[in-house]
Amino acid sequence: MSNNNWLVKNLADFAGGMTRRGGREFLHLSEEIETDQIKATPENAGRASLYIHIPFCRTLCPFCCFNRYLFAEDKARSYFKSLKKEVALYKDRGFRFSSLYFGGGTPTILMDELGEFIAYLKENFAIKEISLETTHREINHRTIEQLKQAGINRLSIGVQSFDDAISKSMGRAWSTGQEAGEKLLMAEGQFDTVNADFIFNFPGQTLKQFEADVLAFKEMKLDQATFYPLMPSPHKMSALERRFKFVDTSHEKDFYDILLRELYDGDYRASTAWCFSRGERMIDEYVIEFDDYVGVGAGSVGFLEGNFYVNTFSLERYARLIDEGRLPVVRWKKLSERESRRYYLLTKLFGMALDPTQFERRFGADIHRKLGLELAFFKMFGLVQEDGLIRVTRRGMYPVSSMMKEFFAALNGLREYCIEHGI
C-alpha cells in the first residue's frame, strides 16, 4: 500500500469512527413525542420533500435493513389506504410537497394501488418530480408504460450484482445477471434518469467480480449507478458471519478505488460519494437535495427543522394510529445546534459540495466559525477545497463515503431495534 493510500484509509477510519460515535448520540431518541413540532411554517411549507415507504417484497433479501414484509395483497391494499390518510394529516398541518421519493420494500409491488396513490398526491400537491425504487424482477414493458404515465422522472433499479454466484449468495437467485442487464436496457431512455443500484464488499465478492460489474455498467452506457458499501445492522452482520464464516471488511477501500479509477476518472461525474452519473441527473438521496423531509409509511423517518422522528414499524400499530387521526410517530428527538450543524455538514459533503451561504441562511452563522475545527481537519489533509463552495476532492471521497456508511449503519441499527421490539 502506498503512503497516500495508507493515509487516506486511516483518515477514513478516523472520520468514520467519529461519525459512528456521533450517530449513536444522534439516535438517542425520546418516547415523549412532541408532534406539535411537526408542522409547516410559512417559511418551510413547500421546502420539504416527501419520502413514501412501501414495505412489501416478494422475497426478503438478507442484507436489507429497511422495514419490509412478505407481500400479502390484502395487507398491501389496506396499507395504501392508510398512506393516503397519513399524507392528509400532513396537508392539514400546512405542508405542500413538490418532490416525491418512493422507497421500500418494493414500491411497484401493486401497480394499480401505486398509480392511484400518485394520482391522489397530484390532486393535492403541485408535484414537480418523482423518484421511485424497484427491482429488475418487476420491470417489463407494461410496468414501464404505467410508470411513465404516472409521471416517474427517476427510476432506480436494484441490481446489486450482475454476477450470478454473488446474486445467489445475496438471496436473489430468482434472476440472472443477463436478465438484469436486459431489464436495465429496457428502461433506459424511458425516464429522465435510470439508475442501477449495486453493492460492494459483500462477503465472498472479489475485486475482480466487482470490477466486472462496474465495467458491464459502463459498457451499457446507462445514465447512472449508485454503489452501496455493505453496512449491515448488528444482527444482520452476525447472520452474515454465521453464513459465510468470516466477513472481511478490510478491503473496502480497494473496492472503492475501482469506482474512482473506472468512473470518477472516466466519463462519469460524482453526484454523491456513491452515485456516478453521465452529466446532470436526478439523484436518489433526498437528504442531500432537501434540508428537510417528511417520511410517511411504516418504518419511515423524517427530519424537519432540527427535529428527527421515526414512524412505527408495525403495520397494525401504523393502521391503528392513522385511523385514530394521529401521526404514527413513535420516537422523536430535537437535535442540538451542534448535532444539526454536523448532520448538515455530513449530508452536504456526501453530495460533494457545500455552499457556505446556504449554511448561513439555515443556521444564521458563518460555517467557518461554527464548524472551524471540522473544516480545518478536512482542509489540512486535502479532503476538501474551497472556491466559494466547499468541494470534496478525489482524495476526500473515500473518507466521506466511510462517514456516510457509519451514519447509515447506525440508522440501520435503530431500524433493527424497532423491528425486533415491535416499535
The 8 nearest C-alpha neighbors of each residue, nearest first, counted from 0:
[[1, 4, 5, 2, 3, 6, 8, 253],
 [0, 2, 4, 3, 5, 6, 7, 8],
 [1, 3, 5, 4, 6, 0, 7, 8],
 [2, 4, 6, 1, 5, 7, 0, 8],
 [5, 3, 7, 1, 6, 2, 8, 0],
 [4, 6, 2, 8, 3, 7, 1, 9],
 [5, 7, 3, 9, 4, 8, 10, 2],
 [8, 6, 10, 4, 9, 5, 11, 3],
 [9, 7, 11, 5, 10, 6, 4, 12],
 [10, 8, 12, 6, 11, 7, 13, 5],
 [9, 11, 7, 13, 12, 8, 6, 14],
 [10, 12, 398, 8, 14, 9, 13, 15],
 [11, 13, 9, 15, 10, 14, 16, 8],
 [12, 14, 10, 16, 11, 15, 9, 17],
 [15, 13, 11, 17, 16, 12, 402, 10],
 [16, 14, 402, 18, 12, 401, 17, 13],
 [15, 17, 19, 13, 18, 14, 12, 20],
 [16, 18, 14, 20, 19, 15, 21, 13],
 [19, 17, 21, 15, 20, 16, 402, 22],
 [20, 18, 16, 22, 405, 17, 21, 406],
 [19, 21, 17, 23, 18, 22, 16, 24],
 [20, 22, 18, 24, 23, 19, 25, 17],
 [23, 21, 25, 19, 24, 20, 406, 18],
 [22, 24, 26, 20, 25, 21, 19, 409],
 [23, 25, 21, 22, 26, 27, 20, 338],
 [24, 26, 22, 23, 27, 21, 338, 334],
 [27, 25, 23, 24, 28, 22, 413, 410],
 [28, 26, 24, 25, 23, 29, 332, 22],
 [29, 27, 332, 331, 26, 330, 30, 25],
 [28, 30, 31, 331, 330, 332, 32, 27],
 [29, 31, 330, 32, 329, 331, 28, 332],
 [32, 30, 29, 33, 331, 330, 329, 28],
 [31, 33, 30, 331, 34, 330, 329, 29],
 [34, 32, 35, 36, 31, 331, 37, 332],
 [33, 35, 36, 37, 32, 326, 328, 38],
 [34, 36, 37, 33, 38, 32, 92, 39],
 [37, 35, 34, 33, 38, 306, 303, 304],
 [38, 36, 34, 35, 303, 39, 33, 306],
 [39, 37, 92, 36, 35, 40, 93, 94],
 [38, 40, 44, 93, 94, 43, 92, 41],
 [39, 41, 42, 43, 44, 38, 93, 94],
 [40, 42, 44, 43, 39, 45, 93, 94],
 [43, 41, 40, 44, 39, 45, 46, 47],
 [44, 42, 46, 40, 45, 41, 39, 47],
 [45, 43, 39, 94, 40, 41, 95, 46],
 [46, 44, 95, 43, 96, 47, 94, 97],
 [45, 47, 43, 44, 48, 291, 289, 96],
 [48, 46, 292, 291, 45, 289, 293, 96],
 [47, 49, 292, 98, 96, 99, 293, 289],
 [48, 50, 99, 293, 292, 294, 98, 100],
 [51, 49, 294, 100, 101, 99, 293, 295],
 [52, 50, 101, 295, 296, 294, 100, 102],
 [51, 53, 296, 102, 103, 54, 299, 101],
 [52, 54, 103, 106, 104, 55, 102, 105],
 [55, 53, 104, 67, 103, 66, 68, 52],
 [56, 54, 68, 104, 70, 67, 69, 105],
 [57, 55, 69, 70, 58, 104, 105, 68],
 [56, 58, 70, 69, 59, 55, 108, 105],
 [59, 57, 56, 69, 60, 70, 171, 170],
 [60, 58, 61, 56, 69, 57, 67, 68],
 [59, 61, 62, 170, 63, 58, 169, 171],
 [62, 60, 63, 59, 170, 169, 235, 239],
 [61, 63, 60, 231, 64, 235, 169, 229],
 [64, 62, 60, 61, 65, 231, 59, 235],
 [65, 63, 411, 62, 66, 232, 231, 415],
 [66, 64, 63, 67, 414, 103, 411, 104],
 [65, 67, 298, 54, 312, 64, 414, 418],
 [68, 66, 54, 104, 55, 65, 56, 69],
 [69, 67, 55, 54, 70, 56, 66, 59],
 [70, 68, 56, 55, 57, 58, 71, 59],
 [69, 71, 55, 56, 57, 68, 72, 75],
 [70, 72, 74, 73, 75, 69, 55, 68],
 [71, 73, 75, 74, 76, 70, 109, 77],
 [72, 74, 76, 75, 71, 77, 78, 70],
 [75, 73, 77, 72, 71, 76, 78, 70],
 [74, 76, 78, 72, 77, 73, 71, 79],
 [77, 75, 78, 73, 79, 74, 72, 80],
 [76, 78, 74, 80, 75, 79, 73, 81],
 [79, 77, 75, 81, 76, 80, 74, 82],
 [78, 80, 82, 76, 81, 77, 75, 83],
 [79, 81, 77, 78, 83, 82, 84, 76],
 [82, 80, 78, 84, 79, 83, 318, 85],
 [81, 83, 79, 85, 84, 80, 296, 86],
 [84, 82, 86, 80, 81, 85, 87, 79],
 [83, 85, 87, 81, 82, 86, 88, 321],
 [86, 84, 82, 88, 87, 83, 81, 321],
 [85, 87, 89, 83, 88, 84, 82, 90],
 [88, 86, 90, 84, 85, 89, 91, 83],
 [89, 87, 85, 91, 86, 90, 84, 92],
 [90, 88, 92, 86, 91, 87, 94, 93],
 [91, 89, 87, 94, 93, 92, 88, 86],
 [90, 92, 88, 89, 93, 87, 94, 86],
 [93, 91, 89, 90, 38, 94, 39, 88],
 [92, 94, 39, 90, 91, 44, 95, 89],
 [95, 93, 44, 90, 39, 89, 92, 45],
 [96, 94, 45, 44, 124, 93, 90, 97],
 [95, 97, 45, 98, 124, 48, 94, 49],
 [96, 98, 126, 127, 125, 124, 128, 99],
 [99, 97, 128, 48, 96, 127, 129, 126],
 [100, 98, 129, 49, 50, 48, 130, 128],
 [99, 101, 130, 50, 131, 129, 51, 49],
 [102, 100, 131, 51, 50, 52, 132, 130],
 [103, 101, 52, 132, 53, 106, 51, 131],
 [104, 102, 53, 105, 54, 52, 106, 67],
 [103, 105, 54, 55, 56, 67, 53, 106],
 [104, 106, 103, 56, 133, 107, 108, 55],
 [105, 107, 53, 108, 103, 102, 133, 104],
 [108, 106, 110, 109, 105, 133, 113, 137],
 [107, 109, 106, 105, 110, 56, 55, 137],
 [110, 108, 107, 112, 111, 113, 106, 75],
 [109, 111, 113, 107, 112, 114, 108, 142],
 [110, 112, 114, 113, 109, 115, 116, 107],
 [113, 111, 115, 114, 110, 109, 116, 79],
 [114, 112, 110, 116, 111, 115, 109, 117],
 [113, 115, 111, 117, 116, 112, 110, 149],
 [116, 114, 118, 112, 113, 117, 119, 111],
 [115, 117, 119, 113, 118, 114, 112, 120],
 [118, 116, 120, 114, 119, 115, 113, 121],
 [117, 119, 115, 121, 116, 120, 114, 122],
 [120, 118, 116, 122, 117, 121, 115, 123],
 [121, 119, 117, 123, 122, 118, 124, 116],
 [120, 122, 118, 124, 123, 119, 126, 117],
 [121, 123, 119, 120, 124, 118, 125, 117],
 [122, 124, 120, 121, 119, 125, 90, 95],
 [125, 123, 121, 126, 120, 96, 122, 95],
 [124, 126, 97, 121, 127, 96, 123, 95],
 [127, 125, 97, 124, 121, 128, 98, 96],
 [126, 128, 97, 98, 125, 129, 99, 96],
 [129, 127, 98, 126, 152, 99, 97, 130],
 [130, 128, 99, 151, 152, 100, 98, 153],
 [129, 131, 153, 100, 152, 154, 151, 99],
 [130, 132, 101, 154, 100, 155, 153, 102],
 [133, 131, 155, 102, 156, 154, 101, 106],
 [132, 134, 156, 105, 157, 155, 107, 106],
 [135, 133, 157, 156, 136, 137, 158, 138],
 [134, 136, 138, 137, 179, 182, 156, 157],
 [135, 137, 134, 138, 174, 179, 173, 133],
 [138, 136, 135, 134, 139, 133, 107, 142],
 [137, 139, 135, 136, 142, 182, 143, 140],
 [138, 140, 142, 141, 143, 137, 182, 185],
 [139, 141, 143, 142, 144, 138, 185, 186],
 [140, 142, 144, 143, 139, 145, 138, 146],
 [143, 141, 145, 139, 144, 140, 138, 146],
 [142, 144, 140, 146, 141, 145, 147, 139],
 [145, 143, 147, 141, 142, 146, 148, 140],
 [144, 146, 142, 148, 147, 143, 149, 141],
 [147, 145, 149, 143, 148, 144, 151, 142],
 [146, 148, 144, 150, 149, 145, 151, 143],
 [147, 149, 145, 150, 146, 144, 151, 143],
 [150, 148, 146, 147, 151, 114, 145, 117],
 [151, 149, 147, 148, 152, 146, 129, 128],
 [150, 152, 129, 147, 146, 153, 149, 130],
 [153, 151, 191, 129, 190, 130, 128, 150],
 [152, 154, 130, 192, 193, 151, 191, 190],
 [153, 155, 193, 131, 130, 132, 194, 192],
 [156, 154, 194, 132, 195, 193, 131, 133],
 [157, 155, 134, 195, 133, 135, 132, 196],
 [156, 158, 134, 196, 159, 195, 133, 135],
 [157, 159, 160, 196, 197, 156, 195, 179],
 [197, 160, 158, 198, 196, 157, 161, 166],
 [161, 159, 162, 158, 197, 166, 212, 165],
 [160, 162, 176, 212, 163, 179, 158, 177],
 [161, 163, 160, 165, 164, 176, 166, 208],
 [164, 162, 166, 165, 175, 176, 167, 161],
 [165, 163, 167, 166, 162, 168, 172, 169],
 [166, 164, 168, 167, 162, 163, 169, 204],
 [167, 165, 169, 163, 171, 168, 164, 160],
 [166, 168, 172, 171, 164, 170, 169, 165],
 [167, 169, 165, 170, 166, 164, 171, 172],
 [170, 168, 166, 167, 171, 165, 60, 61],
 [171, 169, 167, 168, 60, 172, 166, 61],
 [170, 172, 167, 166, 173, 169, 174, 60],
 [171, 173, 167, 174, 170, 166, 175, 163],
 [174, 172, 171, 175, 136, 167, 170, 166],
 [175, 173, 172, 178, 171, 176, 179, 136],
 [176, 174, 178, 177, 163, 179, 161, 173],
 [175, 177, 161, 179, 178, 162, 163, 180],
 [176, 178, 180, 175, 179, 181, 161, 174],
 [177, 179, 181, 175, 180, 176, 182, 174],
 [180, 178, 176, 182, 177, 181, 135, 183],
 [181, 179, 183, 177, 178, 182, 176, 184],
 [180, 182, 178, 184, 179, 183, 185, 177],
 [183, 181, 185, 179, 180, 184, 135, 138],
 [184, 182, 180, 186, 185, 181, 187, 179],
 [183, 185, 187, 181, 186, 182, 180, 219],
 [184, 186, 182, 183, 187, 181, 140, 139],
 [187, 185, 183, 184, 189, 188, 182, 143],
 [188, 186, 184, 189, 185, 193, 183, 221],
 [187, 189, 190, 186, 191, 193, 192, 184],
 [188, 190, 187, 186, 191, 147, 143, 193],
 [191, 189, 192, 152, 188, 153, 193, 154],
 [190, 192, 152, 153, 193, 189, 188, 280],
 [193, 191, 153, 190, 222, 280, 194, 154],
 [194, 192, 154, 222, 153, 187, 155, 223],
 [193, 195, 155, 223, 224, 156, 154, 192],
 [194, 196, 224, 156, 155, 157, 158, 225],
 [197, 195, 157, 225, 158, 159, 224, 226],
 [159, 196, 198, 226, 160, 158, 227, 225],
 [199, 197, 227, 159, 226, 228, 229, 201],
 [200, 198, 228, 201, 227, 229, 226, 197],
 [199, 201, 229, 251, 228, 204, 202, 254],
 [200, 202, 204, 199, 229, 203, 198, 228],
 [203, 201, 204, 246, 200, 243, 247, 245],
 [202, 204, 201, 205, 165, 243, 200, 246],
 [205, 203, 201, 202, 200, 208, 165, 206],
 [206, 204, 208, 207, 203, 209, 200, 201],
 [205, 207, 209, 208, 210, 254, 204, 253],
 [208, 206, 210, 205, 209, 211, 204, 212],
 [209, 207, 211, 205, 206, 210, 204, 212],
 [208, 210, 212, 206, 211, 207, 205, 213],
 [209, 211, 213, 207, 212, 208, 206, 214],
 [210, 212, 214, 208, 209, 213, 215, 207],
 [213, 211, 209, 215, 210, 214, 161, 216],
 [212, 214, 210, 216, 211, 215, 217, 209],
 [213, 215, 217, 211, 216, 212, 210, 218],
 [216, 214, 218, 212, 217, 213, 211, 219],
 [215, 217, 213, 219, 214, 218, 212, 220],
 [218, 216, 214, 220, 219, 215, 213, 221],
 [217, 219, 215, 220, 216, 214, 221, 213],
 [218, 220, 216, 217, 221, 215, 184, 180],
 [221, 219, 217, 218, 216, 222, 223, 277],
 [220, 222, 219, 223, 216, 187, 217, 193],
 [223, 221, 277, 193, 276, 192, 194, 220],
 [222, 224, 276, 194, 275, 221, 277, 193],
 [225, 223, 195, 194, 275, 196, 274, 226],
 [224, 226, 274, 196, 273, 197, 195, 275],
 [227, 225, 197, 273, 198, 196, 274, 224],
 [228, 226, 198, 197, 199, 273, 229, 225],
 [229, 227, 199, 198, 230, 200, 226, 404],
 [228, 230, 200, 201, 231, 199, 227, 198],
 [231, 229, 408, 228, 404, 232, 407, 405],
 [232, 230, 235, 236, 229, 408, 62, 233],
 [231, 233, 412, 235, 411, 234, 236, 408],
 [234, 232, 236, 235, 237, 412, 231, 415],
 [235, 233, 237, 236, 232, 238, 415, 231],
 [234, 236, 238, 232, 237, 231, 233, 239],
 [235, 237, 239, 233, 234, 238, 231, 232],
 [238, 236, 234, 240, 235, 239, 241, 233],
 [237, 239, 235, 241, 236, 240, 234, 242],
 [240, 238, 236, 242, 237, 241, 243, 235],
 [239, 241, 244, 237, 245, 243, 238, 242],
 [242, 240, 238, 244, 239, 243, 237, 245],
 [241, 243, 239, 240, 244, 238, 245, 237],
 [242, 244, 240, 245, 241, 239, 202, 246],
 [245, 243, 240, 241, 242, 246, 239, 202],
 [246, 244, 240, 243, 247, 241, 202, 239],
 [247, 245, 202, 240, 248, 243, 244, 239],
 [246, 248, 249, 245, 202, 250, 200, 201],
 [249, 247, 250, 251, 246, 200, 229, 202],
 [248, 250, 247, 251, 252, 253, 200, 246],
 [251, 249, 253, 252, 248, 254, 247, 200],
 [250, 252, 254, 253, 248, 249, 200, 255],
 [251, 253, 255, 254, 250, 256, 8, 397],
 [254, 252, 256, 250, 251, 255, 257, 206],
 [255, 253, 251, 252, 256, 257, 206, 250],
 [254, 256, 252, 258, 257, 253, 251, 259],
 [255, 257, 259, 253, 258, 254, 252, 260],
 [256, 258, 260, 255, 259, 254, 261, 210],
 [259, 257, 255, 256, 261, 262, 260, 263],
 [260, 258, 263, 256, 257, 262, 261, 264],
 [259, 261, 257, 264, 258, 262, 256, 263],
 [260, 262, 258, 259, 265, 257, 264, 263],
 [263, 261, 265, 267, 258, 264, 259, 260],
 [262, 264, 259, 265, 267, 268, 260, 269],
 [265, 263, 260, 262, 259, 261, 266, 267],
 [266, 264, 262, 263, 267, 261, 260, 268],
 [265, 267, 262, 277, 268, 264, 263, 276],
 [268, 266, 277, 276, 262, 263, 275, 265],
 [267, 269, 276, 275, 263, 270, 277, 278],
 [268, 270, 275, 271, 274, 272, 263, 276],
 [271, 269, 274, 275, 268, 350, 276, 351],
 [272, 270, 350, 274, 273, 269, 349, 351],
 [271, 273, 349, 400, 396, 274, 269, 350],
 [274, 272, 226, 271, 225, 227, 275, 400],
 [273, 275, 225, 271, 270, 224, 269, 272],
 [276, 274, 269, 268, 224, 270, 223, 267],
 [277, 275, 223, 267, 268, 278, 222, 270],
 [276, 278, 267, 222, 223, 268, 279, 266],
 [277, 279, 276, 280, 268, 267, 222, 266],
 [280, 278, 277, 276, 281, 270, 268, 282],
 [281, 279, 278, 192, 282, 276, 277, 222],
 [280, 282, 192, 153, 283, 279, 191, 130],
 [283, 281, 284, 280, 270, 274, 285, 153],
 [282, 284, 285, 281, 130, 155, 100, 153],
 [285, 283, 286, 287, 282, 288, 271, 350],
 [284, 286, 288, 287, 289, 283, 48, 100],
 [287, 285, 284, 289, 288, 290, 346, 292],
 [288, 286, 285, 289, 346, 284, 350, 347],
 [287, 289, 285, 286, 290, 284, 282, 350],
 [290, 288, 291, 287, 286, 285, 47, 48],
 [289, 291, 286, 288, 287, 292, 47, 343],
 [292, 290, 47, 303, 289, 302, 304, 48],
 [293, 291, 47, 48, 302, 301, 49, 303],
 [292, 294, 301, 49, 50, 48, 302, 47],
 [293, 295, 301, 50, 300, 299, 49, 51],
 [296, 294, 51, 299, 50, 52, 293, 85],
 [295, 297, 52, 299, 51, 82, 298, 53],
 [296, 298, 312, 311, 299, 310, 317, 314],
 [299, 297, 312, 310, 66, 311, 296, 300],
 [300, 298, 294, 310, 296, 297, 295, 52],
 [301, 299, 309, 294, 308, 310, 298, 302],
 [302, 300, 294, 293, 308, 292, 307, 309],
 [301, 303, 307, 292, 291, 306, 293, 308],
 [302, 304, 291, 306, 305, 292, 301, 307],
 [305, 303, 306, 291, 302, 290, 307, 43],
 [304, 306, 334, 303, 333, 339, 307, 302],
 [307, 305, 333, 303, 302, 304, 332, 334],
 [308, 306, 302, 332, 331, 301, 333, 305],
 [307, 309, 331, 301, 330, 300, 332, 306],
 [308, 310, 300, 330, 328, 329, 299, 331],
 [311, 309, 328, 298, 327, 299, 329, 297],
 [310, 312, 329, 298, 313, 422, 297, 327],
 [313, 311, 298, 297, 422, 418, 310, 314],
 [312, 314, 316, 315, 311, 317, 421, 422],
 [315, 313, 317, 316, 318, 297, 312, 78],
 [316, 314, 318, 317, 313, 319, 320, 312],
 [317, 315, 319, 313, 318, 314, 320, 311],
 [316, 318, 314, 315, 320, 319, 327, 313],
 [319, 317, 321, 315, 316, 320, 322, 81],
 [320, 318, 316, 322, 321, 317, 315, 323],
 [321, 319, 323, 325, 317, 322, 327, 318],
 [320, 322, 324, 318, 323, 325, 319, 317],
 [321, 323, 319, 324, 320, 318, 325, 81],
 [324, 322, 320, 321, 325, 319, 318, 326],
 [323, 325, 321, 322, 320, 326, 88, 84],
 [326, 324, 320, 321, 323, 327, 322, 88],
 [325, 327, 328, 321, 320, 85, 324, 88],
 [326, 328, 310, 320, 317, 311, 325, 329],
 [329, 327, 310, 326, 309, 330, 311, 308],
 [330, 328, 311, 310, 309, 30, 327, 32],
 [331, 329, 309, 30, 29, 308, 28, 328],
 [332, 330, 308, 29, 28, 307, 32, 309],
 [333, 331, 28, 307, 306, 334, 29, 308],
 [332, 334, 306, 305, 307, 335, 331, 308],
 [335, 333, 305, 338, 339, 332, 306, 336],
 [334, 336, 338, 337, 339, 333, 305, 340],
 [335, 337, 339, 338, 340, 334, 305, 362],
 [336, 338, 340, 335, 339, 341, 334, 369],
 [337, 339, 335, 341, 336, 340, 334, 342],
 [340, 338, 336, 342, 337, 341, 334, 305],
 [341, 339, 343, 337, 342, 338, 336, 344],
 [340, 342, 344, 338, 343, 339, 345, 337],
 [341, 343, 345, 339, 344, 340, 338, 346],
 [342, 344, 340, 341, 346, 345, 339, 347],
 [345, 343, 341, 347, 342, 346, 348, 340],
 [346, 344, 342, 348, 343, 347, 349, 341],
 [345, 347, 349, 343, 348, 287, 344, 342],
 [346, 348, 350, 353, 349, 344, 345, 352],
 [349, 347, 351, 350, 345, 352, 346, 344],
 [348, 350, 346, 347, 351, 271, 272, 399],
 [349, 351, 271, 347, 348, 352, 287, 270],
 [352, 350, 348, 391, 349, 271, 390, 347],
 [353, 351, 390, 348, 389, 350, 347, 391],
 [354, 352, 389, 347, 388, 355, 348, 390],
 [353, 355, 388, 357, 356, 389, 358, 352],
 [356, 354, 358, 357, 366, 359, 353, 388],
 [357, 355, 359, 358, 354, 360, 365, 366],
 [358, 356, 360, 354, 359, 355, 361, 353],
 [359, 357, 355, 361, 356, 360, 362, 366],
 [358, 360, 363, 364, 356, 362, 357, 361],
 [359, 361, 357, 358, 363, 362, 356, 364],
 [360, 362, 358, 359, 363, 357, 364, 356],
 [363, 361, 359, 364, 360, 358, 340, 365],
 [362, 364, 359, 360, 361, 365, 358, 366],
 [365, 363, 359, 362, 366, 369, 368, 358],
 [364, 366, 359, 368, 367, 369, 363, 355],
 [365, 367, 369, 368, 370, 355, 364, 358],
 [368, 366, 371, 365, 370, 369, 374, 372],
 [369, 367, 371, 366, 365, 370, 364, 372],
 [368, 370, 366, 367, 371, 365, 364, 340],
 [371, 369, 373, 366, 367, 372, 368, 374],
 [370, 372, 367, 374, 368, 373, 369, 375],
 [373, 371, 375, 374, 370, 376, 367, 369],
 [372, 374, 376, 370, 375, 371, 377, 378],
 [375, 373, 377, 371, 376, 372, 378, 370],
 [374, 376, 372, 378, 373, 377, 379, 371],
 [377, 375, 379, 373, 374, 378, 372, 380],
 [378, 376, 382, 374, 375, 379, 383, 380],
 [377, 379, 381, 375, 383, 380, 376, 382],
 [380, 378, 376, 377, 381, 375, 382, 374],
 [379, 381, 378, 382, 377, 376, 383, 10],
 [382, 380, 378, 383, 379, 377, 394, 395],
 [395, 381, 383, 377, 392, 394, 380, 378],
 [384, 382, 391, 392, 390, 378, 381, 377],
 [385, 383, 390, 389, 378, 391, 386, 392],
 [384, 386, 389, 388, 387, 390, 383, 378],
 [387, 385, 388, 389, 384, 390, 354, 383],
 [386, 388, 385, 389, 354, 355, 390, 356],
 [387, 389, 354, 386, 385, 353, 390, 352],
 [388, 390, 385, 353, 352, 384, 354, 383],
 [391, 389, 352, 383, 384, 351, 388, 385],
 [390, 392, 383, 351, 395, 382, 352, 396],
 [393, 391, 395, 383, 394, 382, 390, 396],
 [392, 394, 395, 396, 391, 382, 259, 397],
 [395, 393, 392, 382, 396, 381, 7, 397],
 [382, 396, 394, 392, 393, 398, 391, 397],
 [395, 397, 399, 393, 398, 394, 272, 400],
 [396, 398, 400, 399, 395, 401, 11, 394],
 [399, 397, 11, 401, 400, 395, 396, 402],
 [400, 398, 402, 396, 401, 397, 349, 395],
 [401, 399, 397, 403, 398, 402, 272, 396],
 [402, 400, 404, 398, 15, 399, 403, 11],
 [401, 403, 15, 399, 405, 404, 400, 18],
 [404, 402, 406, 400, 405, 401, 407, 399],
 [403, 405, 401, 407, 402, 406, 408, 400],
 [406, 404, 408, 19, 402, 403, 407, 15],
 [405, 407, 403, 409, 408, 22, 404, 19],
 [406, 408, 410, 404, 409, 405, 411, 403],
 [407, 409, 411, 405, 230, 410, 406, 404],
 [410, 408, 412, 406, 407, 411, 22, 405],
 [409, 411, 407, 413, 412, 408, 414, 406],
 [412, 410, 408, 414, 232, 413, 409, 64],
 [411, 413, 232, 409, 415, 410, 414, 416],
 [412, 414, 410, 416, 411, 415, 417, 409],
 [415, 413, 411, 417, 412, 416, 418, 410],
 [414, 416, 412, 418, 413, 417, 419, 411],
 [417, 415, 413, 419, 414, 418, 420, 412],
 [416, 418, 422, 414, 420, 415, 419, 421],
 [419, 417, 415, 421, 416, 420, 312, 414],
 [418, 420, 416, 417, 421, 415, 422, 414],
 [421, 419, 417, 422, 418, 416, 415, 312],
 [420, 422, 418, 419, 417, 313, 312, 311],
 [421, 417, 420, 311, 312, 418, 313, 329]]
